Amino acid sequence: VISPEKARDPDFLDDLETNVRPDLCITAAYGQYLPKRFLAAPTHGTVNIHPSILPRWRGASPVQRSLELGDDPVGVSVLFTVAKMDAGPIIAQKEQEIGENDQATTVLPLLFDIGTKELLDAMPDVLSGKMTMETAAQQDEELVKEASMIDAAEAELKIWEESALVCHNRVRGFSMWPGTFIYIQMDDDEPIKVKILETRVLDETMDATQAVEMGPTKKDGLRLVCGDGSVLEIFQLQPVTRKVMDAKSFVNGLRGRTLQWVKTPEPVATAKE
């Protein structure tokens, strides 16, 4: 396994061409542009494992974006690498159904495990020359959907304008990074930032309120009502500077204080010198 910091490194490329002289190169989650000189080195090309059903979700964050949009099934593609990102002919592809609460933390390694098996099954045909750039399935450019890189600014759950399902799916998709958060207020204290780690969507709807309360049974979590009346239930959370805790532990620490969600606090203005 070779992991150069930069695939364009001339010394690395010289070594690849002169000493390694590969029959086949395989990449997975490398995240760097591969120059034409690299792609020309292996006899049978370069193959990539990409965790999406291409051409849907080309780019840096395929699993995160697919969960954020609520895709089911998700999937993985084994494809030849070309100069254009994730646009090469597809060697093998496998769909995978997932649960409505599954998160990127578990879905991503699952898809790479499936992709590895698909790759191993396809390698004899690739190495024999039966499967080539020409015989593999070409992608339909009209069906391309980009999986843009995630920005930390996307992490806030905007409860006042987003549904419980939208919030829940972002929690699932962003579980690895950057996570998701809301601001909550206890009585009249200053709002605090709380990271949201595990949620579900309830089937019921409720009248609009900013109150955040525990559900009626011991198995329930904290429930908050989104702008459209849908209900998001929180099971695990992490107040800023505190450890991860379940909803019941968090409520026990309130000591009777009331809880409500609030919109993003305005930045505190500082006096000019």
For each residue, the residues with C-beta under 8 A, 3 or more apart:
1:
2: 12 16 20
3:
4: 7 9 12
5: 9
6: 9 12 32
7: 4 12 13 30 32 33 34 35 38
8: 13 33 35
9: 4 5 6 12 13
10: 13 14
11: 14 15
12: 2 4 6 7 9 15 16
13: 7 8 9 10 16 17 35 37 38 41
14: 10 11 17 18
15: 11 12 18 19 20
16: 2 12 13 19 20 21 22 38 41
17: 13 14 20 21 37 41
18: 14 15 21
19: 15 16
20: 2 15 16 17 41
21: 16 17 18 41
22: 16 25 41 42 43
23: 42 43 44 127
24: 42 43 44 45 46 47 123 126 127
25: 22 38 41 42 45 46 47 81
26: 46 47 48 49 119
27: 30 34 46 47 48 49 81
28: 48 49 112 115
29: 112
30: 7 27 34
31: 60
32: 6 7
33: 7 8 85
34: 7 27 30 38 39 46 81 83
35: 7 8 13 38 39
36: 39 40 83
37: 13 17 40 41
38: 7 13 16 25 34 35 41 46
39: 34 35 36 42 45 46 81 82 83
40: 36 37
41: 13 16 17 20 21 22 25 37 38
42: 22 23 24 25 39 45 46
43: 22 23 24
44: 23 24 126 127 129 132
45: 24 25 39 42 80 81 126 132 133
46: 24 25 26 27 34 38 39 42 80 81
47: 24 25 26 27 78 79 80 81 91 119 126
48: 26 27 28 78 79 80 81 86 88
49: 26 27 28 76 77 78 112 115 116 118 119
50: 54 62 76 77 78 79 86 115
51: 62 63 74 75 76 108 111 112 115
52: 56 57 58 62 63 66 74 75 76 77 147
53: 56 57 73 74 75 76 77 93 95
54: 50 57 58 77 79 86 90 93 139
55: 58 86 87 139 140 141 143 144 145
56: 52 53 66 71 143 144 145
57: 52 53 54 62 65 66 145 146 147
58: 52 54 55 62 85 86 87 144 145 146 147
59: 62 65 85 86 146 147 148 149
60: 31 147 148 149 150
61: 64 65 147 148 149 150
62: 50 51 52 57 58 59 65 66 147
63: 51 52 66 67 74 104 107 108 111 173
64: 61 67 68 104 147 150 173 174 176
65: 57 59 61 62 68 69 147 148 173
66: 52 56 57 62 63 69 71 74 147 173
67: 63 64 70 71 74 102 103 104 107 169 172 173
68: 64 65 169 170 172 173 174
69: 65 66 169
70: 67 165 169
71: 56 66 67 74
72: 97 98 100
73: 53 95 96 97 98
74: 51 52 53 63 66 67 71 95 96 98 107 111
75: 51 52 53 93 94 95 96 111
76: 49 50 51 52 53 93 94 96 111 112 114 115 118
77: 49 50 52 53 54 90 92 93 115
78: 47 48 49 50 90 91 92 93 115 118 119 122
79: 47 48 50 54 86 88 89 90 91 136
80: 45 46 47 48 88 89 91 133 136
81: 25 27 34 39 45 46 47 48 88
82: 39 87 88 89 133
83: 34 36 39
84: 87 88
85: 33 58 59
86: 48 50 54 55 58 59 79
87: 55 58 82 84 139
88: 48 79 80 81 82 84 133 136 139
89: 79 80 82 133 134 136 137 138 139
90: 54 77 78 79 93 136 137 138 139
91: 47 78 79 80 119 122 125 126 131 136
92: 77 78 118 119 121 122
93: 53 54 75 76 77 78 90 118
94: 75 76 114 115 118
95: 53 73 74 75
96: 73 74 75 76 110 111 114
97: 72 73
98: 72 73 74 102 107
99: 102
100: 72 200 201
101: 168 172 198 199 200
102: 67 98 99 106 107 172
103: 67 106 107 171 172 173 175 198
104: 63 64 67 107 108 172 173 174 175 176
105: 108 175 176
106: 102 103 109 110
107: 63 67 74 98 102 103 104 110 111
108: 51 63 104 105 111 112 176
109: 106 112 113
110: 96 106 107 113 114
111: 51 63 74 75 76 96 107 108 114 115
112: 28 29 49 51 76 108 109 115 116
113: 109 110 116 117
114: 76 94 96 110 111 117 118
115: 28 49 50 51 76 77 78 94 111 112 118 119
116: 49 112 113 119 120
117: 113 114 120 121
118: 49 76 78 92 93 94 114 115 121 122
119: 26 47 49 78 91 92 115 116 122 123
120: 116 117 123
121: 92 117 118
122: 78 91 92 118 119 125 126 131
123: 24 119 120 126 127
124: 127 128
125: 91 122 128 130 131
126: 24 44 45 47 91 122 123 130 131 132
127: 23 24 44 123 124
128: 124 125 131
129: 44 132
130: 125 126 135
131: 91 122 125 126 128 135 136
132: 44 45 126 129 135 136
133: 45 80 82 88 89 136
134: 89
135: 130 131 132
136: 79 80 88 89 90 91 131 132 133
137: 89 90
138: 89 90
139: 54 55 87 88 89 90 143 144
140: 55 143 144
141: 55 144
142:
143: 55 56 139 140
144: 55 56 58 139 140 141
145: 55 56 57 58
146: 57 58 59
147: 52 57 58 59 60 61 62 64 65 66
148: 59 60 61 65
149: 59 60 61
150: 60 61 64 154 174 177 178
151: 154
152: 155 178
153: 156
154: 150 151 170 174 178
155: 152 170 174 178 179 180 181
156: 153 180 181 182 264
157: 162 167 170 171 180 181 182 196 232
158: 161 162
159: 162 167 182 224 226 227 232 261
160: 226 227 263
161: 158 227
162: 157 158 159 166 167 226 227
163: 166 167 226 227 228 230
164: 167 168 201 202 226 230 231 232
165: 70 168 169 201 230
166: 162 163 169 170
167: 157 159 162 163 164 170 171 180 199 226 232
168: 101 164 165 171 172 199 200 201 232
169: 67 68 69 70 165 166 172 173
170: 68 154 155 157 166 167 173 174 180
171: 103 157 167 168 174 175 180 196 197 198 199
172: 67 68 101 102 103 104 168 169 175
173: 63 64 65 66 67 68 103 104 169 170
174: 64 68 104 150 154 155 170 171 177 178 179 180
175: 103 104 105 171 172 179 197
176: 64 104 105 108
177: 150 174
178: 150 152 154 155 174
179: 155 174 175 195 196 197
180: 155 156 157 167 170 171 174 195 196
181: 155 156 157 193 194 195 196
182: 156 157 159 193 194 196 224 261
183: 191 192 193 194 261 262 263 264 265
184: 191 192 194 212 259 260 261 262
185: 188 189 190 191 192 259 260 261 262
186: 189 192 254 257 258 259
187: 257 258
188: 185
189: 185 186 192 257
190: 185 265
191: 183 184 185 262 265
192: 183 184 185 186 189 239 240
193: 181 182 183 239 240
194: 181 182 183 184 237 238 239 240
195: 179 180 181 237 238 239 240
196: 157 171 179 180 181 182 199 234 236 237
197: 171 175 179 235 236 237 238 244
198: 101 103 171 234 235 236
199: 101 167 168 171 196 221 232 233 234 235
200: 100 101 168 221 232 233 235
201: 100 164 165 168 230 231 232 233
202: 164 223 230 231 232 233
203:
204: 231
205: 228 229 230 231
206: 209 225 229 231
207: 225 229
208: 225 227 229
209: 206 225
210: 224 225 260 261 262
211: 224 225 258 259 260
212: 184 222 223 224 259 260 261
213: 222 223 259
214: 220 221 222 223 247 248 251
215: 219 220 221 222 223 233
216: 220
217: 220
218: 248
219: 215
220: 214 215 216 217 223 233 247
221: 199 200 214 215 233 234 235 246 247 248
222: 212 213 214 215 233 234 237 247 250 251 259
223: 202 212 213 214 215 220 231 232 233 234
224: 159 182 210 211 212 231 232 234 261
225: 206 207 208 209 210 211 229 230 231
226: 159 160 162 163 164 167 229 230 231 232
227: 159 160 161 162 163 208
228: 163 205
229: 205 206 207 208 225 226
230: 163 164 165 201 202 205 225 226
231: 164 201 202 204 205 206 223 224 225 226
232: 157 159 164 167 168 199 200 201 202 223 224 226
233: 199 200 201 202 215 220 221 222 223
234: 196 198 199 221 222 223 224 237 247
235: 197 198 199 200 221 246 247
236: 196 197 198 244 245 246 247
237: 194 195 196 197 222 234 244 245 247 250
238: 194 195 197 242 243 244 245
239: 192 193 194 195 242 250
240: 192 193 194 195
241:
242: 238 239 245
243: 238
244: 197 236 237 238
245: 236 237 238 242 249 250
246: 221 235 236 249 250
247: 214 220 221 222 234 235 236 237 250 251
248: 214 218 221 251 252
249: 245 246 252 253
250: 222 237 239 245 246 247 253 254
251: 214 222 247 248 254 259
252: 248 249
253: 249 250
254: 186 250 251 257 259
255:
256:
257: 186 187 189 254
258: 186 187 211
259: 184 185 186 211 212 213 222 251 254
260: 184 185 210 211 212
261: 159 182 183 184 185 210 212 224
262: 183 184 185 191 210 265
263: 160 183
264: 156 183
265: 183 190 191 262
266:
267:
268:
269:
270:
271:
272:
273:
